[in-house]
């Protein structure tokens, strides 16, 4: 309803513009005949009224359309984020969670903003076209047919432009994704690429990706160019035809001038359709991506309802087989006993199932075979959120949000006091770092704030785990991107910070593993 009302206000704004131009044309020609001034007063008042009405109605349209779009966007984000939670992380594909979230935000914005960028311009153009057709029809019926034919031809051009935009969107999306992948590879793994002499190949890949993106952008521009050029060309043709109709009709010179300027005035309502066509194509492509992402079966079935009796659980995996993709098994036959306070390291070759085992423990992934119990009860009999609340997960690339330090830590425990936050930082080995911050907990981090090194990022994630007070902590490659001295220091802080908790560490490096109670090697034996 709000979108239709915004379209009505927009249509009245465009109609006022058409009326302003048409009345001005009549007034100029009529004034050249030097009539009695009183005969022009009505037109003069009309020009002033239409000139004021156009921004007034445009303001109403903007208020209504943006209020509607922002409300719809907030509601849609809530629904989509709720739908994403059961899919995280097993159904997110190869992209990181932050990349998926960024993509979803952009796609959702495109879909919701289509109400403003597509529906409102189209409704406004239809209202203005209907008024113009009625006006010219009352003056010269043949002129109304010219306007109607012109509007229909503009519709055909818009449809052709939309087809071109649709065909370019999928190619453009793939090209942008490839640029992003290549750029991320260069930015995040520069030292590794240099070590193996592959930086030249990756830079060539980035250059090719940029070339493909440039071609895709040029292809996409054809749709908008067709609509814009087509509307202008049709406006010129309609003006010529309208002039012929006006000269052949029995009307005054002032009315002739009014009829001749009508196509040019109505073009102001039709030209925004070029942007509407592009927004429609983007919204369709974005909606298809969102549907493909959200229309998946969750990797974990939350069918259990039982409650846990204690906060120091005994976890056990028995003969676990699990995989990220239906029909494929990434780890088989895992047995792992985790009484309270036990510390286990999981090692193995790449692809041996280390992270998959952690995902099963964290209840991010259901096993396809075997049994996972908490205090002797199968996890499928227990409430999903209750089991997840026992576990804190620290992955290999902890995310630092572009906000202050306090907000970054409160994610782990929203009710924590500032004293709790500082204590967690000290336990995680960030005491001196914190003391050097200019604004303490209010210091901004990330983009626009203080930079955070790899070691500081790992310790911030550890501080979150400490702050969460969860009895089980899962660490997935916590020192993967750190140099050996920093890795040793971080693992020493891990051992101190998580004393008394159950800890499972996945790592392909040896730093800190000698202090663990057990090492589980998942490398397949032949």
N, C-alpha and C positions, 0 to 999 in steps of 0.2 A: 504493500500500500504506500509506504513512504517513497519507494522508488518511482511509482507511478505519479505521485503528487509532485515529486521533484521534476519529473519529466514534463508535467503540466506547467509548472512555474518556468522551466527552461523554454518551453514552447511559447509561453506568453512573452518572455524576454525576446526571443527571436522574432515573434510576430510584431512586437513593438518596433524592432529594428527594420523589418520590412515596411511597416506602415510609415515609419519615420522617413525612410528613403523615398518611398512612393509619394508621400505628401510633399516632401521637399522638392521633388521633381515637378510636381504640379504647380507648387507655389512659385518656383523660379520662372517657369514658362508663363504662368498667368500674370506674374508681376511685370514681365517684359511688355505686356499689352497695356500697361498703365491704367488699370481699372480704378474705380472708386475704392479707396483703402478699406472701407467697411466690408467689401466683398472678400477681402483677404484675411480678415481677422480670425475667422474660424480655422483656416489652414494654419495661421501663425500659432494659434493656441494649440492646435493639434500637434504641430512640430515640437513645441515645448513639452507637451504632455507625453508624447511618445519618447522624446529624449530622456525624460525623467523616469518613465515607466521601465525602460529597458534595464538600467542598472538595478532598479528596485526589484524587479522580478528575478534578475540574475542573482541578486543577493539571497532572495528567498530560496532559489533553487540550490545554491551552494550550501546554505544552512541545512536544508532538508536532506540533500543527497549525502553530505559528509557525515551528518549525524546518523543517518541510516547505515552508511558504510562502516563507520567506527563501531556502532553497536553490533552489527552483523559480524564484523571481524573478531571482536572480543568473544562473542558466543561461539563462533566457528573454531577459534583457537582452543577454547576450553574443550570442545568436543574432540578435536583432532589430537590434542595432547593426551587426553584420556584414552583415546584409541591407540596411541603410540606406546603407552606404558607396557601393555602386555606383549608387544612385539619386540621390546628392547631386551637384550641386544641381538638376539638370534635371527631376527627377521629384517635386520637393517642392511644386510649385504656387506660388501667390502668397504663401504664408506664409514668413516668414524661417526660416532653419535652426534658430535657437534656439526659435522658436515650435513648429516641427514636433517638435523633440526633446522639449520640455516636454509636448506633446500625446501623444507616443508613450510617454513615461514614465508619464503618468497613465493612459492606456489600458491599457498593459501591467500596471500595478499592479492595475487593476480586474479584468483577466482572470485574473491569477494569484491574487489574493486571493479570487476566487470559490470556490477550494478550501476556504478557511477560512470565508468568510461564507455559503456556500451548502451545500456538501457536508457539512460537519461538523454544522451545525444540523439538516439534514434527516435524516442518519443517526442523530443523537442522538435526535431526536423519534421516529423509527421504532423504535429500541431501547426507549425508554421506553414507547411505545404497545404494543409487543408484550408487555412485562413486565406492564403494567397489564391488558391483555386476559387474559393467562394468570392473573393473580392473581384478578381478579374472576370469571373462569370457574370456577376451583376452588371459589370460595365460592358463587356463584349464577350458573349458566350464562346466564340472561337478562341479567344485569348486563354480562356480556362482550359480548353483542350491542349493548347500549347504547353501550358504549365504542367498539366497532368502527364503529357507525353514526356516532358523533360524530367519530371520526378521519377517516372518508371524507368527511363534510360539510366538515370543515376543509380537506381536500385540494381540494374543489371551490372553496371560497372563495379558497384560495391560487392556484389556476389563474386565477380571475377577476381577482384582484389583479395577477397577473403579466401578464395581457393588458392591463390598464389601464396598468401601468408601461411595457410595451413601446411602447404607442401614444404615450406621453408622451415617451419618451427622445429620439426623433428631433427632435421639436419643441423640446425643452429644449436639445439640443445646438446646433441652429441659432440659438436665441435667445442662448445664451451666446457663440457665435462672433460674432454681430452686436454684442453689447455690447463684446467685446474689440476688434473692428475700430474701432468708433466711439470707444472710449476711447483706443486707440492713436493714432488720427487727431488727437484733441484734444491729447493729451499731447506728441506729437512735432512737430506742425506748427502750434503755436499762433500763432507770428508770421506764417507764411504765410497762415493763415486770416484773421487780422486785416487783413493787407495787402489782401486781396481782398474783405473784408467778408462772409466766409462763416461766421464763428464762430457766429452765431445759428442758421443752418441745421444745422450739425454738432451743436450742443448739442441742438437739437430731435430730431435723429436719435438721439442718445444717450438722450434721455428716452423716445423711442418704443421703443428697444431694451430699456430697463429695464422698461417696461410689458409688453412682450411676454414678457420673462423672468419677470416676476411671474406672468403668466397661465400660463406653462408650468410654473412651480413649483407653483402651485395645482392644476393638472391632474395633475401627477405625484403630489401628496400623496393623491389619491383612492385609488390602489392600496394604499398602506400603510394608509390609514384603513379601507379595506374589510376588509383582512386582520385588523387589530387589533380593529376593532369586531365583525367576524364571529366571531372566535375567542371574544371575551368573551360575545357573545350566545349562541353555541352552548354555551359553558360553563354559562351560567345555565339554558338549556333542558335540557342533559344532567343537571344537578344535580337539577332538578325530576323528570325522568323516573326518574333513579336512586333518588330518595327514594321514589317510588311503587313501584318494583320492590322496594326494600328492605322497605317496610312490608308488601308482599304476600308476602314470603318467610318461611320458617320458620327465621330465624336470630336470634341473640342481639342485644340492643341495641348492644353494642359493635361487632359486625360490621356492623349497620345504619349506625352512625356512620362506620365505615371506608368503606363503599360510597358514602355520600353525599359525602364529602370527596374521593373519587378524581378526579372531573372537574376540581375546582379545582386539585388537585395536578398533574394532567397538563397543565393550561393553561400552567404555567410552561415546559413543553417546547414548546408550540405557538406561544406569543407571539413568540419569536425568528424565526419563519418570516416575519413581516412584513418584517424587515430582510433576510432571505435572498431574498425575492421582489424587493426593490429591487436588491440586489447582483447577482442573476441578470440582471435587465433591463439594468443598467449594463454588466455584463460582455459581454453579447451585442452591445450597441451599440458598445462599445469594440473588441471583436473584429472587428466588421464594418469599422470605420474602419481598423484596423491591416491587415486583409486587403486593403482597397482601396488602401492606400498601398504595401504591400510586394509585392503581386501585380502589379508593373509590369515591363516590359522595361527594363533599364538603358539610359541614353542613350549609353553608350560600350561598345563591344564590346572586351573585353580579350583578343583572340585572338593578339596578337603575342607573340613569345618572344625576339626578338633583343635583344642588349645594346648599350649605347652605348659608344663608344670614348673620349669625352672629357667633361669637365665644362664646356666653353665651347662650347655648340652653336650651329649656324647654323640658324635656323628660317625656314621659308618657307611662305606660304600662296599658292596659285595657283588663282584662279577658284572660291573657296569659296562654297558656298551652305549655309546651316544654319538650323535652326528648333528651337524648344523643344517644339513639339507636332507629332506625326506628321501629315503632310499639309499643314503650313503652313511657309512659309519666311520667316524674320525678317531675313535678310541674304543678299544675292546678289552674286556676282562679285567677292569681295574678293581683292585681291593685296597681299601684304605681305612684304617682305624684311627679315629681322632677323639680320644677321651679329653676332658677339659684340661687345658694348659699344654697340650702336646704341640710340638713344632716339627713340621714336616716340609722338606724341600722336594719339589717335583722337577726332574730334569729329563732331557731326551732330545732327540734330533728334531729339526723343524718339521712340523706336520705330524708329530707323534701323538698329539692329543692333550698337551699340557693345559692349554687355555680351555679346551673343551671340558676337562675334568673340573677346573675351577667353576665353569659355568653351571655344571651339574650341582656342585656344592652350594653355589649361590642361589639355586632355584631359578636360574635363567634359562635352563634347558632341561627337558624331561629325558631321562634315559630311555632307550628303546629296549633294553634288556637289563637284568640285574635288579638290585634293590638298594635304595638309599633310605636309611633310617635315622631318626633323631630320638635319642633315648629309647631305642628299641621299637619305635613306631614308624611305619612307612610314611614318607613325606606326603604321599598322596592322600593320607588320612588327616593331614594337618592343614590348618589355614595357611594359604600361600603367603600372605603378608606377614603372618607371625613367624614363619621360618625365615623369610628374607630379613626381618628385623633383627635376627640373631647375627647377621653377617655384614661386615664392612668390606667393600671391594676397592682395592687400589690398583688401577690398571697401569700400563706402561707409558701412557701419555696423559697424565692428570691434567684436567682443564683448569685454567685460571681465568675467571670471569673478569671482564673489564669493569670492575667496581672496586670498592675499598676492601682492605684485608678483613675487616670485621664480617662483611657480607659473604666473602669467600669461605670463611670458617663456619658461619652460622648455618650453612647448608647442611652440615653434619648434625647439628643439634640446635634448632631454632630458639630453644629456651635457655641456652647457655649464657652465663654472665660474662662480662669482660674479663673478670679474674679467671674464669674457666678457659677462656680463649688464650690468655697469656700463658697459663700453666701448660696448655697443650703445645703451644709453640716452644716453650722451654724443654718439654719432654722430647719433642721431635728434633731437638738440636738447632733451633732457630732463635735462641735467646739473644745472642749477640747481634744477629741480623735484625731482630725486632727493635733492639735498643737503638740501632742506627737509623731507623725510619723517621722521617721528619715529622709525620703526623700520627705516629703510633698506629692504632687499629683503624684510623680513618685514612691511612695512606692509600691512594689509588694504585691499583695494579693493572697490568696488561696494557691494552691499547689506550694511549693518552695518559698513562700513569707510569709507575716505576716498572722497569723491566725485571723479569724473574728468570734466573738461570735454571739449567736443568736440575742441578742439585737442590736448589731452593724449591723448585716445583715439586720434586719428589718428597721433600720434607713437609711441604704444605699438605700434600695428600696424606702423609703419615699423621700430621697434626689433626686432620679431619677424622681419620680412623680412631685416633686416641680420644678425640672429643666425643665421638659417637657413643662411646662406652659399650660397644657391641662386643660380645664375648668371643666371636670368631672373626679373624681378619684374614682375607685372601689377598695376596700380593702377586700381581701378574707382571713379571719382568720389571721390578721396581728400579733397577739400576741399568736398564738396557742401554741408555744413551749417555751414560756418565763415564768419565775416565776412571781408571782403577783406584787411585787414592780417594776420590770422591765417593765411588761406589762402596769402598770398604768403610768409609766414615758413615755413609747413610745406613748400611746394614748394621753397623754397630748401634746406631741410634734406634733402628727398628727393634733390635734385641732388647734394648733398655726400655723403650717406650711401651712395648707390648708385653711386658713381663706379666705372667699369670694368665694370658689369653691363649686361646688356640690359634695357631698361625700356620698357614700354608703358603709357601713361597714357590712360585714358578720362576725359574731362571735358567739361562743357558750359560751363566758365568759362575765362577767358583767363589767370588767374594761373599763372605758371611755365611756360607752354607755349612762350614765346619762346626758352627755352634748349634745346629739343629739336632733334634732327637733322631730323625730318620731321613733317609734320602730314597725317594721312589723314582726309579729310572723307567720311563715309558718307551724307550727305544725298542722297536720290535726286534726280537731275536730270531735268527734264521736257523 
